[in-house]
Amino acid sequence: MTETNPKEKQYVEGVVVEALPNTQFKVQLNNTNEEIRAYMSGKMKKNRIKVFIGDRVTVLLDQYGSTHRIERRV
């Protein structure tokens, strides 16, 4: 079994499929076609960057498997 470094950040790209309450979104990942739940990062909220259905985004995966964070719109 291989161990991953917990400090190593893992980014993936995906497409926003559905908008949920409290600035959360369902994102379909490009590499696995899996849907995950993600929330907007604080800098995106602060700078009022909007995310719409169909937007391509970069997501920082959470190592514990809960909600993930949308880092940027591509």
Beta strands, then each sheet from edge to edge (+ up, - down):
strand 1: 11-20
strand 2: 24-29
strand 3: 35-40
strand 4: 56-60
strand 5: 68-73
sheet 1: 1+ 2- 3+ 5+ 4- 1+
end
